[in-house]
Amino acid sequence: MKRLRLNGTTSDILISAYVVVTLYFRFKFENASATGVLESIVMGLCFVVILWVLIKLKFLNPNWFGLFNSKTSEL
């Protein structure tokens, strides 16, 4: 069975949008309700774990916008 995989550029755009949306959600939610530090940390950890799982399952394949070379070059 063939797995669904996103290419590097699409993964980078999706990850960037996810980070912006989750940060907006966290700031708006925490400002509207009385949340403490522990709730904020747990919410942030949950959002990061979701991203980590998608990368580990190889659904997302980030290439970090080409900043890092995936191949090692010999001198």
Predicted model as a PDB file, atoms N, CA, C, CB and O in Angstrom, pLDDT in the B-factor column:
MODEL        1                                                                  
ATOM      1  N   MET A   1       0.828  -1.170   0.000  1.00 61.00           N  
ATOM      2  CA  MET A   1       0.000   0.000   0.000  1.00 61.00           C  
ATOM      3  C   MET A   1       0.883   1.246   0.000  1.00 61.00           C  
ATOM      4  CB  MET A   1      -0.948  -0.009   1.203  1.00 61.00           C  
ATOM      5  O   MET A   1       1.823   1.355   0.787  1.00 61.00           O  
ATOM      6  N   LYS A   2       0.571   2.170  -0.881  1.00 75.00           N  
ATOM      7  CA  LYS A   2       1.364   3.374  -1.015  1.00 75.00           C  
ATOM      8  C   LYS A   2       0.910   4.419  -0.002  1.00 75.00           C  
ATOM      9  CB  LYS A   2       1.268   3.926  -2.440  1.00 75.00           C  
ATOM     10  O   LYS A   2      -0.281   4.702   0.129  1.00 75.00           O  
ATOM     11  N   ARG A   3       1.873   4.981   0.705  1.00 79.00           N  
ATOM     12  CA  ARG A   3       1.586   6.010   1.705  1.00 79.00           C  
ATOM     13  C   ARG A   3       1.517   7.376   1.040  1.00 79.00           C  
ATOM     14  CB  ARG A   3       2.654   6.006   2.820  1.00 79.00           C  
ATOM     15  O   ARG A   3       2.183   7.638   0.038  1.00 79.00           O  
ATOM     16  N   LEU A   4       0.704   8.229   1.619  1.00 86.00           N  
ATOM     17  CA  LEU A   4       0.606   9.603   1.168  1.00 86.00           C  
ATOM     18  C   LEU A   4       1.755  10.390   1.774  1.00 86.00           C  
ATOM     19  CB  LEU A   4      -0.763  10.224   1.551  1.00 86.00           C  
ATOM     20  O   LEU A   4       1.920  10.423   2.993  1.00 86.00           O  
ATOM     21  N   ARG A   5       2.558  11.030   0.912  1.00 88.00           N  
ATOM     22  CA  ARG A   5       3.701  11.816   1.361  1.00 88.00           C  
ATOM     23  C   ARG A   5       3.682  13.153   0.650  1.00 88.00           C  
ATOM     24  CB  ARG A   5       5.036  11.070   1.102  1.00 88.00           C  
ATOM     25  O   ARG A   5       3.390  13.229  -0.544  1.00 88.00           O  
ATOM     26  N   LEU A   6       3.989  14.189   1.373  1.00 86.00           N  
ATOM     27  CA  LEU A   6       4.077  15.517   0.787  1.00 86.00           C  
ATOM     28  C   LEU A   6       5.529  15.828   0.465  1.00 86.00           C  
ATOM     29  CB  LEU A   6       3.485  16.582   1.737  1.00 86.00           C  
ATOM     30  O   LEU A   6       6.434  15.385   1.172  1.00 86.00           O  
ATOM     31  N   ASN A   7       5.756  16.594  -0.607  1.00 87.00           N  
ATOM     32  CA  ASN A   7       7.128  16.949  -0.951  1.00 87.00           C  
ATOM     33  C   ASN A   7       7.652  18.020   0.006  1.00 87.00           C  
ATOM     34  CB  ASN A   7       7.212  17.441  -2.412  1.00 87.00           C  
ATOM     35  O   ASN A   7       6.914  18.514   0.858  1.00 87.00           O  
ATOM     36  N   GLY A   8       8.910  18.368  -0.138  1.00 85.00           N  
ATOM     37  CA  GLY A   8       9.574  19.264   0.808  1.00 85.00           C  
ATOM     38  C   GLY A   8       8.981  20.657   0.878  1.00 85.00           C  
ATOM     39  O   GLY A   8       8.748  21.181   1.967  1.00 85.00           O  
ATOM     40  N   THR A   9       8.736  21.260  -0.273  1.00 87.00           N  
ATOM     41  CA  THR A   9       8.211  22.622  -0.285  1.00 87.00           C  
ATOM     42  C   THR A   9       6.801  22.684   0.296  1.00 87.00           C  
ATOM     43  CB  THR A   9       8.214  23.173  -1.707  1.00 87.00           C  
ATOM     44  O   THR A   9       6.487  23.583   1.077  1.00 87.00           O  
ATOM     45  N   THR A  10       5.960  21.740  -0.082  1.00 90.00           N  
ATOM     46  CA  THR A  10       4.596  21.697   0.456  1.00 90.00           C  
ATOM     47  C   THR A  10       4.632  21.460   1.963  1.00 90.00           C  
ATOM     48  CB  THR A  10       3.765  20.593  -0.243  1.00 90.00           C  
ATOM     49  O   THR A  10       3.856  22.067   2.702  1.00 90.00           O  
ATOM     50  N   SER A  11       5.517  20.590   2.423  1.00 90.00           N  
ATOM     51  CA  SER A  11       5.648  20.335   3.852  1.00 90.00           C  
ATOM     52  C   SER A  11       6.085  21.592   4.592  1.00 90.00           C  
ATOM     53  CB  SER A  11       6.642  19.203   4.102  1.00 90.00           C  
ATOM     54  O   SER A  11       5.557  21.900   5.661  1.00 90.00           O  
ATOM     55  N   ASP A  12       7.048  22.320   4.027  1.00 91.00           N  
ATOM     56  CA  ASP A  12       7.520  23.549   4.666  1.00 91.00           C  
ATOM     57  C   ASP A  12       6.407  24.582   4.783  1.00 91.00           C  
ATOM     58  CB  ASP A  12       8.692  24.135   3.884  1.00 91.00           C  
ATOM     59  O   ASP A  12       6.267  25.232   5.819  1.00 91.00           O  
ATOM     60  N   ILE A  13       5.625  24.735   3.739  1.00 92.00           N  
ATOM     61  CA  ILE A  13       4.529  25.702   3.754  1.00 92.00           C  
ATOM     62  C   ILE A  13       3.466  25.267   4.755  1.00 92.00           C  
ATOM     63  CB  ILE A  13       3.914  25.857   2.346  1.00 92.00           C  
ATOM     64  O   ILE A  13       2.949  26.094   5.505  1.00 92.00           O  
ATOM     65  N   LEU A  14       3.138  23.994   4.774  1.00 93.00           N  
ATOM     66  CA  LEU A  14       2.137  23.487   5.702  1.00 93.00           C  
ATOM     67  C   LEU A  14       2.593  23.627   7.157  1.00 93.00           C  
ATOM     68  CB  LEU A  14       1.826  22.028   5.391  1.00 93.00           C  
ATOM     69  O   LEU A  14       1.800  24.004   8.020  1.00 93.00           O  
ATOM     70  N   ILE A  15       3.852  23.330   7.429  1.00 93.00           N  
ATOM     71  CA  ILE A  15       4.390  23.469   8.785  1.00 93.00           C  
ATOM     72  C   ILE A  15       4.389  24.930   9.214  1.00 93.00           C  
ATOM     73  CB  ILE A  15       5.815  22.893   8.866  1.00 93.00           C  
ATOM     74  O   ILE A  15       4.024  25.237  10.349  1.00 93.00           O  
ATOM     75  N   SER A  16       4.790  25.830   8.333  1.00 94.00           N  
ATOM     76  CA  SER A  16       4.795  27.255   8.662  1.00 94.00           C  
ATOM     77  C   SER A  16       3.392  27.758   8.958  1.00 94.00           C  
ATOM     78  CB  SER A  16       5.408  28.061   7.523  1.00 94.00           C  
ATOM     79  O   SER A  16       3.187  28.491   9.925  1.00 94.00           O  
ATOM     80  N   ALA A  17       2.436  27.378   8.142  1.00 96.00           N  
ATOM     81  CA  ALA A  17       1.044  27.789   8.372  1.00 96.00           C  
ATOM     82  C   ALA A  17       0.530  27.204   9.683  1.00 96.00           C  
ATOM     83  CB  ALA A  17       0.138  27.345   7.196  1.00 96.00           C  
ATOM     84  O   ALA A  17      -0.172  27.889  10.428  1.00 96.00           O  
ATOM     85  N   TYR A  18       0.868  25.950   9.978  1.00 95.00           N  
ATOM     86  CA  TYR A  18       0.447  25.300  11.217  1.00 95.00           C  
ATOM     87  C   TYR A  18       0.997  26.043  12.430  1.00 95.00           C  
ATOM     88  CB  TYR A  18       0.907  23.834  11.239  1.00 95.00           C  
ATOM     89  O   TYR A  18       0.276  26.268  13.402  1.00 95.00           O  
ATOM     90  N   VAL A  19       2.265  26.422  12.375  1.00 94.00           N  
ATOM     91  CA  VAL A  19       2.883  27.130  13.496  1.00 94.00           C  
ATOM     92  C   VAL A  19       2.223  28.484  13.715  1.00 94.00           C  
ATOM     93  CB  VAL A  19       4.385  27.311  13.255  1.00 94.00           C  
ATOM     94  O   VAL A  19       1.943  28.860  14.854  1.00 94.00           O  
ATOM     95  N   VAL A  20       1.971  29.217  12.639  1.00 96.00           N  
ATOM     96  CA  VAL A  20       1.344  30.537  12.761  1.00 96.00           C  
ATOM     97  C   VAL A  20      -0.077  30.409  13.316  1.00 96.00           C  
ATOM     98  CB  VAL A  20       1.320  31.254  11.390  1.00 96.00           C  
ATOM     99  O   VAL A  20      -0.467  31.167  14.204  1.00 96.00           O  
ATOM    100  N   VAL A  21      -0.842  29.463  12.802  1.00 95.00           N  
ATOM    101  CA  VAL A  21      -2.229  29.293  13.257  1.00 95.00           C  
ATOM    102  C   VAL A  21      -2.282  28.839  14.710  1.00 95.00           C  
ATOM    103  CB  VAL A  21      -2.964  28.281  12.368  1.00 95.00           C  
ATOM    104  O   VAL A  21      -3.108  29.332  15.479  1.00 95.00           O  
ATOM    105  N   THR A  22      -1.413  27.908  15.098  1.00 94.00           N  
ATOM    106  CA  THR A  22      -1.447  27.432  16.480  1.00 94.00           C  
ATOM    107  C   THR A  22      -0.973  28.514  17.450  1.00 94.00           C  
ATOM    108  CB  THR A  22      -0.581  26.175  16.630  1.00 94.00           C  
ATOM    109  O   THR A  22      -1.509  28.624  18.553  1.00 94.00           O  
ATOM    110  N   LEU A  23       0.016  29.308  17.061  1.00 93.00           N  
ATOM    111  CA  LEU A  23       0.429  30.411  17.927  1.00 93.00           C  
ATOM    112  C   LEU A  23      -0.688  31.431  18.080  1.00 93.00           C  
ATOM    113  CB  LEU A  23       1.684  31.086  17.372  1.00 93.00           C  
ATOM    114  O   LEU A  23      -0.934  31.921  19.183  1.00 93.00           O  
ATOM    115  N   TYR A  24      -1.363  31.753  16.992  1.00 94.00           N  
ATOM    116  CA  TYR A  24      -2.492  32.681  17.059  1.00 94.00           C  
ATOM    117  C   TYR A  24      -3.584  32.115  17.971  1.00 94.00           C  
ATOM    118  CB  TYR A  24      -3.059  32.956  15.641  1.00 94.00           C  
ATOM    119  O   TYR A  24      -4.130  32.823  18.817  1.00 94.00           O  
ATOM    120  N   PHE A  25      -3.889  30.846  17.787  1.00 91.00           N  
ATOM    121  CA  PHE A  25      -4.906  30.199  18.618  1.00 91.00           C  
ATOM    122  C   PHE A  25      -4.520  30.231  20.090  1.00 91.00           C  
ATOM    123  CB  PHE A  25      -5.122  28.754  18.167  1.00 91.00           C  
ATOM    124  O   PHE A  25      -5.349  30.543  20.945  1.00 91.00           O  
ATOM    125  N   ARG A  26      -3.265  29.911  20.389  1.00 89.00           N  
ATOM    126  CA  ARG A  26      -2.818  29.902  21.787  1.00 89.00           C  
ATOM    127  C   ARG A  26      -2.892  31.281  22.407  1.00 89.00           C  
ATOM    128  CB  ARG A  26      -1.399  29.373  21.887  1.00 89.00           C  
ATOM    129  O   ARG A  26      -3.382  31.426  23.527  1.00 89.00           O  
ATOM    130  N   PHE A  27      -2.412  32.303  21.701  1.00 88.00           N  
ATOM    131  CA  PHE A  27      -2.443  33.661  22.251  1.00 88.00           C  
ATOM    132  C   PHE A  27      -3.871  34.146  22.449  1.00 88.00           C  
ATOM    133  CB  PHE A  27      -1.690  34.623  21.334  1.00 88.00           C  
ATOM    134  O   PHE A  27      -4.185  34.766  23.465  1.00 88.00           O  
ATOM    135  N   LYS A  28      -4.729  33.867  21.487  1.00 90.00           N  
ATOM    136  CA  LYS A  28      -6.128  34.305  21.596  1.00 90.00           C  
ATOM    137  C   LYS A  28      -6.840  33.560  22.730  1.00 90.00           C  
ATOM    138  CB  LYS A  28      -6.873  34.076  20.256  1.00 90.00           C  
ATOM    139  O   LYS A  28      -7.568  34.172  23.512  1.00 90.00           O  
ATOM    140  N   PHE A  29      -6.634  32.252  22.818  1.00 88.00           N  
ATOM    141  CA  PHE A  29      -7.277  31.458  23.857  1.00 88.00           C  
ATOM    142  C   PHE A  29      -6.778  31.842  25.250  1.00 88.00           C  
ATOM    143  CB  PHE A  29      -7.036  29.974  23.606  1.00 88.00           C  
ATOM    144  O   PHE A  29      -7.571  31.989  26.179  1.00 88.00           O  
ATOM    145  N   GLU A  30      -5.463  32.005  25.389  1.00 87.00           N  
ATOM    146  CA  GLU A  30      -4.904  32.335  26.693  1.00 87.00           C  
ATOM    147  C   GLU A  30      -5.286  33.743  27.127  1.00 87.00           C  
ATOM    148  CB  GLU A  30      -3.393  32.192  26.667  1.00 87.00           C  
ATOM    149  O   GLU A  30      -5.416  34.005  28.322  1.00 87.00           O  
ATOM    150  N   ASN A  31      -5.465  34.642  26.186  1.00 88.00           N  
ATOM    151  CA  ASN A  31      -5.868  35.997  26.517  1.00 88.00           C  
ATOM    152  C   ASN A  31      -7.343  36.047  26.924  1.00 88.00           C  
ATOM    153  CB  ASN A  31      -5.613  36.928  25.332  1.00 88.00           C  
ATOM    154  O   ASN A  31      -7.723  36.847  27.779  1.00 88.00           O  
ATOM    155  N   ALA A  32      -8.164  35.202  26.322  1.00 90.00           N  
ATOM    156  CA  ALA A  32      -9.600  35.215  26.593  1.00 90.00           C  
ATOM    157  C   ALA A  32      -9.971  34.478  27.873  1.00 90.00           C  
ATOM    158  CB  ALA A  32     -10.341  34.608  25.435  1.00 90.00           C  
ATOM    159  O   ALA A  32     -10.995  34.784  28.483  1.00 90.00           O  
ATOM    160  N   SER A  33      -9.166  33.526  28.284  1.00 88.00           N  
ATOM    161  CA  SER A  33      -9.496  32.761  29.488  1.00 88.00           C  
ATOM    162  C   SER A  33      -8.337  32.851  30.482  1.00 88.00           C  
ATOM    163  CB  SER A  33      -9.804  31.274  29.136  1.00 88.00           C  
ATOM    164  O   SER A  33      -7.226  33.256  30.142  1.00 88.00           O  
ATOM    165  N   ALA A  34      -8.628  32.472  31.679  1.00 82.00           N  
ATOM    166  CA  ALA A  34      -7.612  32.526  32.729  1.00 82.00           C  
ATOM    167  C   ALA A  34      -6.837  31.207  32.754  1.00 82.00           C  
ATOM    168  CB  ALA A  34      -8.263  32.810  34.119  1.00 82.00           C  
ATOM    169  O   ALA A  34      -7.149  30.302  33.528  1.00 82.00           O  
ATOM    170  N   THR A  35      -5.832  31.118  31.900  1.00 82.00           N  
ATOM    171  CA  THR A  35      -4.996  29.912  31.882  1.00 82.00           C  
ATOM    172  C   THR A  35      -3.682  30.210  32.581  1.00 82.00           C  
ATOM    173  CB  THR A  35      -4.743  29.421  30.426  1.00 82.00           C  
ATOM    174  O   THR A  35      -3.206  31.345  32.594  1.00 82.00           O  
ATOM    175  N   GLY A  36      -3.121  29.193  33.146  1.00 84.00           N  
ATOM    176  CA  GLY A  36      -1.851  29.339  33.837  1.00 84.00           C  
ATOM    177  C   GLY A  36      -0.698  28.888  32.963  1.00 84.00           C  
ATOM    178  O   GLY A  36      -0.867  28.536  31.796  1.00 84.00           O  
ATOM    179  N   VAL A  37       0.465  28.910  33.559  1.00 85.00           N  
ATOM    180  CA  VAL A  37       1.673  28.531  32.838  1.00 85.00           C  
ATOM    181  C   VAL A  37       1.637  27.056  32.452  1.00 85.00           C  
ATOM    182  CB  VAL A  37       2.914  28.826  33.684  1.00 85.00           C  
ATOM    183  O   VAL A  37       2.026  26.695  31.341  1.00 85.00           O  
ATOM    184  N   LEU A  38       1.178  26.215  33.351  1.00 90.00           N  
ATOM    185  CA  LEU A  38       1.154  24.777  33.088  1.00 90.00           C  
ATOM    186  C   LEU A  38       0.235  24.438  31.915  1.00 90.00           C  
ATOM    187  CB  LEU A  38       0.707  24.019  34.340  1.00 90.00           C  
ATOM    188  O   LEU A  38       0.585  23.616  31.069  1.00 90.00           O  
ATOM    189  N   GLU A  39      -0.935  25.066  31.865  1.00 88.00           N  
ATOM    190  CA  GLU A  39      -1.857  24.817  30.743  1.00 88.00           C  
ATOM    191  C   GLU A  39      -1.248  25.274  29.426  1.00 88.00           C  
ATOM    192  CB  GLU A  39      -3.200  25.534  30.976  1.00 88.00           C  
ATOM    193  O   GLU A  39      -1.409  24.614  28.399  1.00 88.00           O  
ATOM    194  N   SER A  40      -0.549  26.400  29.455  1.00 86.00           N  
ATOM    195  CA  SER A  40       0.092  26.913  28.248  1.00 86.00           C  
ATOM    196  C   SER A  40       1.168  25.962  27.747  1.00 86.00           C  
ATOM    197  CB  SER A  40       0.691  28.287  28.511  1.00 86.00           C  
ATOM    198  O   SER A  40       1.263  25.702  26.548  1.00 86.00           O  
ATOM    199  N   ILE A  41       1.972  25.449  28.658  1.00 90.00           N  
ATOM    200  CA  ILE A  41       3.036  24.515  28.285  1.00 90.00           C  
ATOM    201  C   ILE A  41       2.450  23.220  27.727  1.00 90.00           C  
ATOM    202  CB  ILE A  41       3.935  24.210  29.496  1.00 90.00           C  
ATOM    203  O   ILE A  41       2.944  22.697  26.728  1.00 90.00           O  
ATOM    204  N   VAL A  42       1.409  22.704  28.362  1.00 92.00           N  
ATOM    205  CA  VAL A  42       0.782  21.467  27.891  1.00 92.00           C  
ATOM    206  C   VAL A  42       0.176  21.657  26.506  1.00 92.00           C  
ATOM    207  CB  VAL A  42      -0.298  21.000  28.879  1.00 92.00           C  
ATOM    208  O   VAL A  42       0.312  20.787  25.646  1.00 92.00           O  
ATOM    209  N   MET A  43      -0.485  22.778  26.286  1.00 90.00           N  
ATOM    210  CA  MET A  43      -1.081  23.039  24.980  1.00 90.00           C  
ATOM    211  C   MET A  43      -0.002  23.147  23.897  1.00 90.00           C  
ATOM    212  CB  MET A  43      -1.921  24.327  25.025  1.00 90.00           C  
ATOM    213  O   MET A  43      -0.148  22.592  22.808  1.00 90.00           O  
ATOM    214  N   GLY A  44       1.068  23.858  24.203  1.00 91.00           N  
ATOM    215  CA  GLY A  44       2.173  23.975  23.254  1.00 91.00           C  
ATOM    216  C   GLY A  44       2.814  22.639  22.964  1.00 91.00           C  
ATOM    217  O   GLY A  44       3.147  22.346  21.816  1.00 91.00           O  
ATOM    218  N   LEU A  45       2.995  21.815  23.998  1.00 95.00           N  
ATOM    219  CA  LEU A  45       3.566  20.482  23.805  1.00 95.00           C  
ATOM    220  C   LEU A  45       2.674  19.608  22.925  1.00 95.00           C  
ATOM    221  CB  LEU A  45       3.787  19.803  25.154  1.00 95.00           C  
ATOM    222  O   LEU A  45       3.169  18.859  22.083  1.00 95.00           O  
ATOM    223  N   CYS A  46       1.371  19.706  23.120  1.00 94.00           N  
ATOM    224  CA  CYS A  46       0.440  18.919  22.296  1.00 94.00           C  
ATOM    225  C   CYS A  46       0.551  19.311  20.827  1.00 94.00           C  
ATOM    226  CB  CYS A  46      -1.010  19.109  22.785  1.00 94.00           C  
ATOM    227  O   CYS A  46       0.548  18.447  19.950  1.00 94.00           O  
ATOM    228  N   PHE A  47       0.647  20.607  20.557  1.00 93.00           N  
ATOM    229  CA  PHE A  47       0.778  21.059  19.173  1.00 93.00           C  
ATOM    230  C   PHE A  47       2.095  20.595  18.551  1.00 93.00           C  
ATOM    231  CB  PHE A  47       0.679  22.580  19.106  1.00 93.00           C  
ATOM    232  O   PHE A  47       2.133  20.222  17.379  1.00 93.00           O  
ATOM    233  N   VAL A  48       3.165  20.618  19.333  1.00 95.00           N  
ATOM    234  CA  VAL A  48       4.467  20.171  18.818  1.00 95.00           C  
ATOM    235  C   VAL A  48       4.472  18.664  18.588  1.00 95.00           C  
ATOM    236  CB  VAL A  48       5.596  20.559  19.790  1.00 95.00           C  
ATOM    237  O   VAL A  48       5.058  18.192  17.614  1.00 95.00           O  
ATOM    238  N   VAL A  49       3.829  17.903  19.467  1.00 96.00           N  
ATOM    239  CA  VAL A  49       3.778  16.441  19.317  1.00 96.00           C  
ATOM    240  C   VAL A  49       3.025  16.061  18.043  1.00 96.00           C  
ATOM    241  CB  VAL A  49       3.103  15.789  20.550  1.00 96.00           C  
ATOM    242  O   VAL A  49       3.420  15.123  17.352  1.00 96.00           O  
ATOM    243  N   ILE A  50       1.959  16.773  17.730  1.00 95.00           N  
ATOM    244  CA  ILE A  50       1.220  16.497  16.492  1.00 95.00           C  
ATOM    245  C   ILE A  50       2.137  16.662  15.291  1.00 95.00           C  
ATOM    246  CB  ILE A  50      -0.007  17.431  16.363  1.00 95.00           C  
ATOM    247  O   ILE A  50       2.141  15.819  14.394  1.00 95.00           O  
ATOM    248  N   LEU A  51       2.914  17.742  15.264  1.00 94.00           N  
ATOM    249  CA  LEU A  51       3.837  17.967  14.155  1.00 94.00           C  
ATOM    250  C   LEU A  51       4.918  16.901  14.122  1.00 94.00           C  
ATOM    251  CB  LEU A  51       4.470  19.352  14.257  1.00 94.00           C  
ATOM    252  O   LEU A  51       5.261  16.405  13.048  1.00 94.00           O  
ATOM    253  N   TRP A  52       5.461  16.540  15.276  1.00 94.00           N  
ATOM    254  CA  TRP A  52       6.511  15.533  15.359  1.00 94.00           C  
ATOM    255  C   TRP A  52       6.030  14.184  14.832  1.00 94.00           C  
ATOM    256  CB  TRP A  52       6.994  15.392  16.800  1.00 94.00           C  
ATOM    257  O   TRP A  52       6.755  13.497  14.113  1.00 94.00           O  
ATOM    258  N   VAL A  53       4.801  13.808  15.194  1.00 95.00           N  
ATOM    259  CA  VAL A  53       4.251  12.528  14.735  1.00 95.00           C  
ATOM    260  C   VAL A  53       4.088  12.524  13.219  1.00 95.00           C  
ATOM    261  CB  VAL A  53       2.897  12.246  15.414  1.00 95.00           C  
ATOM    262  O   VAL A  53       4.390  11.522  12.571  1.00 95.00           O  
ATOM    263  N   LEU A  54       3.618  13.621  12.650  1.00 93.00           N  
ATOM    264  CA  LEU A  54       3.451  13.681  11.197  1.00 93.00           C  
ATOM    265  C   LEU A  54       4.787  13.597  10.471  1.00 93.00           C  
ATOM    266  CB  LEU A  54       2.730  14.962  10.802  1.00 93.00           C  
ATOM    267  O   LEU A  54       4.858  13.034   9.378  1.00 93.00           O  
ATOM    268  N   ILE A  55       5.843  14.145  11.055  1.00 92.00           N  
ATOM    269  CA  ILE A  55       7.172  14.037  10.449  1.00 92.00           C  
ATOM    270  C   ILE A  55       7.711  12.622  10.615  1.00 92.00           C  
ATOM    271  CB  ILE A  55       8.144  15.059  11.076  1.00 92.00           C  
ATOM    272  O   ILE A  55       8.297  12.077   9.680  1.00 92.00           O  
ATOM    273  N   LYS A  56       7.527  12.020  11.784  1.00 93.00           N  
ATOM    274  CA  LYS A  56       8.005  10.654  12.016  1.00 93.00           C  
ATOM    275  C   LYS A  56       7.285   9.636  11.131  1.00 93.00           C  
ATOM    276  CB  LYS A  56       7.822  10.280  13.483  1.00 93.00           C  
ATOM    277  O   LYS A  56       7.884   8.645  10.711  1.00 93.00           O  
ATOM    278  N   LEU A  57       6.011   9.876  10.848  1.00 92.00           N  
ATOM    279  CA  LEU A  57       5.262   8.982   9.961  1.00 92.00           C  
ATOM    280  C   LEU A  57       5.598   9.212   8.496  1.00 92.00           C  
ATOM    281  CB  LEU A  57       3.773   9.162  10.175  1.00 92.00           C  
ATOM    282  O   LEU A  57       5.086   8.527   7.611  1.00 92.00           O  
ATOM    283  N   LYS A  58       6.467  10.190   8.255  1.00 89.00           N  
ATOM    284  CA  LYS A  58       6.921  10.562   6.911  1.00 89.00           C  
ATOM    285  C   LYS A  58       5.795  11.099   6.036  1.00 89.00           C  
ATOM    286  CB  LYS A  58       7.556   9.370   6.234  1.00 89.00           C  
ATOM    287  O   LYS A  58       5.885  11.045   4.810  1.00 89.00           O  
ATOM    288  N   PHE A  59       4.728  11.619   6.661  1.00 91.00           N  
ATOM    289  CA  PHE A  59       3.703  12.326   5.906  1.00 91.00           C  
ATOM    290  C   PHE A  59       4.234  13.695   5.526  1.00 91.00           C  
ATOM    291  CB  PHE A  59       2.388  12.448   6.721  1.00 91.00           C  
ATOM    292  O   PHE A  59       4.037  14.148   4.398  1.00 91.00           O  
ATOM    293  N   LEU A  60       4.905  14.357   6.459  1.00 90.00           N  
ATOM    294  CA  LEU A  60       5.576  15.627   6.185  1.00 90.00           C  
ATOM    295  C   LEU A  60       7.057  15.352   5.998  1.00 90.00           C  
ATOM    296  CB  LEU A  60       5.337  16.661   7.334  1.00 90.00           C  
ATOM    297  O   LEU A  60       7.663  14.616   6.777  1.00 90.00           O  
ATOM    298  N   ASN A  61       7.634  15.940   4.974  1.00 88.00           N  
ATOM    299  CA  ASN A  61       9.055  15.763   4.682  1.00 88.00           C  
ATOM    300  C   ASN A  61       9.702  17.133   4.525  1.00 88.00           C  
ATOM    301  CB  ASN A  61       9.263  14.902   3.400  1.00 88.00           C  
ATOM    302  O   ASN A  61       9.962  17.571   3.404  1.00 88.00           O  
ATOM    303  N   PRO A  62       9.964  17.809   5.636  1.00 88.00           N  
ATOM    304  CA  PRO A  62      10.486  19.175   5.531  1.00 88.00           C  
ATOM    305  C   PRO A  62      11.916  19.201   5.020  1.00 88.00           C  
ATOM    306  CB  PRO A  62      10.413  19.868   6.877  1.00 88.00           C  
ATOM    307  O   PRO A  62      12.726  18.333   5.343  1.00 88.00           O  
ATOM    308  N   ASN A  63      12.209  20.219   4.215  1.00 86.00           N  
ATOM    309  CA  ASN A  63      13.589  20.436   3.799  1.00 86.00           C  
ATOM    310  C   ASN A  63      14.080  21.785   4.305  1.00 86.00           C  
ATOM    311  CB  ASN A  63      13.715  20.357   2.267  1.00 86.00           C  
ATOM    312  O   ASN A  63      15.117  22.282   3.865  1.00 86.00           O  
ATOM    313  N   TRP A  64      13.320  22.383   5.246  1.00 79.00           N  
ATOM    314  CA  TRP A  64      13.674  23.617   5.944  1.00 79.00           C  
ATOM    315  C   TRP A  64      13.983  24.743   4.971  1.00 79.00           C  
ATOM    316  CB  TRP A  64      14.865  23.384   6.856  1.00 79.00           C  
ATOM    317  O   TRP A  64      14.919  25.515   5.175  1.00 79.00           O  
ATOM    318  N   PHE A  65      13.181  24.830   3.902  1.00 76.00           N  
ATOM    319  CA  PHE A  65      13.289  25.861   2.873  1.00 76.00           C  
ATOM    320  C   PHE A  65      14.675  25.893   2.236  1.00 76.00           C  
ATOM    321  CB  PHE A  65      12.966  27.220   3.465  1.00 76.00           C  
ATOM    322  O   PHE A  65      15.136  26.943   1.789  1.00 76.00           O  
ATOM    323  N   GLY A  66      15.333  24.738   2.197  1.00 73.00           N  
ATOM    324  CA  GLY A  66      16.629  24.627   1.539  1.00 73.00           C  
ATOM    325  C   GLY A  66      17.779  25.205   2.332  1.00 73.00           C  
ATOM    326  O   GLY A  66      18.856  25.412   1.772  1.00 73.00           O  
ATOM    327  N   LEU A  67      17.595  25.473   3.609  1.00 77.00           N  
ATOM    328  CA  LEU A  67      18.663  26.070   4.412  1.00 77.00           C  
ATOM    329  C   LEU A  67      19.768  25.080   4.744  1.00 77.00           C  
ATOM    330  CB  LEU A  67      18.093  26.635   5.690  1.00 77.00           C  
ATOM    331  O   LEU A  67      20.931  25.465   4.865  1.00 77.00           O  
ATOM    332  N   PHE A  68      19.420  23.828   4.891  1.00 67.00           N  
ATOM    333  CA  PHE A  68      20.408  22.813   5.236  1.00 67.00           C  
ATOM    334  C   PHE A  68      20.539  21.825   4.084  1.00 67.00           C  
ATOM    335  CB  PHE A  68      20.018  22.081   6.546  1.00 67.00           C  
ATOM    336  O   PHE A  68      19.540  21.409   3.499  1.00 67.00           O  
ATOM    337  N   ASN A  69      21.770  21.455   3.763  1.00 65.00           N  
ATOM    338  CA  ASN A  69      21.989  20.460   2.719  1.00 65.00           C  
ATOM    339  C   ASN A  69      21.723  19.080   3.288  1.00 65.00           C  
ATOM    340  CB  ASN A  69      23.427  20.552   2.147  1.00 65.00           C  
ATOM    341  O   ASN A  69      22.236  18.728   4.351  1.00 65.00           O  
ATOM    342  N   SER A  70      20.921  18.300   2.578  1.00 58.00           N  
ATOM    343  CA  SER A  70      20.642  16.948   3.054  1.00 58.00           C  
ATOM    344  C   SER A  70      21.795  16.005   2.723  1.00 58.00           C  
ATOM    345  CB  SER A  70      19.338  16.425   2.443  1.00 58.00           C  
ATOM    346  O   SER A  70      21.968  14.980   3.381  1.00 58.00           O  
ATOM    347  N   LYS A  71      22.572  16.343   1.719  1.00 60.00           N  
ATOM    348  CA  LYS A  71      23.715  15.515   1.348  1.00 60.00           C  
ATOM    349  C   LYS A  71      24.979  16.116   1.956  1.00 60.00           C  
ATOM    350  CB  LYS A  71      23.845  15.399  -0.201  1.00 60.00           C  
ATOM    351  O   LYS A  71      25.151  17.335   1.971  1.00 60.00           O  
ATOM    352  N   THR A  72      25.850  15.260   2.451  1.00 55.00           N  
ATOM    353  CA  THR A  72      27.094  15.744   3.006  1.00 55.00           C  
ATOM    354  C   THR A  72      28.118  15.860   1.891  1.00 55.00           C  
ATOM    355  CB  THR A  72      27.599  14.817   4.129  1.00 55.00           C  
ATOM    356  O   THR A  72      28.236  14.964   1.056  1.00 55.00           O  
ATOM    357  N   SER A  73      28.842  16.934   1.875  1.00 48.00           N  
ATOM    358  CA  SER A  73      29.867  17.136   0.841  1.00 48.00           C  
ATOM    359  C   SER A  73      31.238  16.875   1.441  1.00 48.00           C  
ATOM    360  CB  SER A  73      29.796  18.577   0.248  1.00 48.00           C  
ATOM    361  O   SER A  73      31.510  17.228   2.589  1.00 48.00           O  
ATOM    362  N   GLU A  74      32.082  16.259   0.657  1.00 51.00           N  
ATOM    363  CA  GLU A  74      33.432  15.963   1.103  1.00 51.00           C  
ATOM    364  C   GLU A  74      34.355  17.063   0.633  1.00 51.00           C  
ATOM    365  CB  GLU A  74      33.905  14.590   0.587  1.00 51.00           C  
ATOM    366  O   GLU A  74      34.195  17.597  -0.464  1.00 51.00           O  
ATOM    367  N   LEU A  75      35.327  17.401   1.474  1.00 49.00           N  
ATOM    368  CA  LEU A  75      36.295  18.443   1.123  1.00 49.00           C  
ATOM    369  C   LEU A  75      37.486  17.875   0.464  1.00 49.00           C  
ATOM    370  CB  LEU A  75      36.717  19.215   2.325  1.00 49.00           C  
ATOM    371  O   LEU A  75      38.402  18.613   0.102  1.00 49.00           O  
TER     372      LEU A  75                                                      
ENDMDL                                                                          
END                                                                             
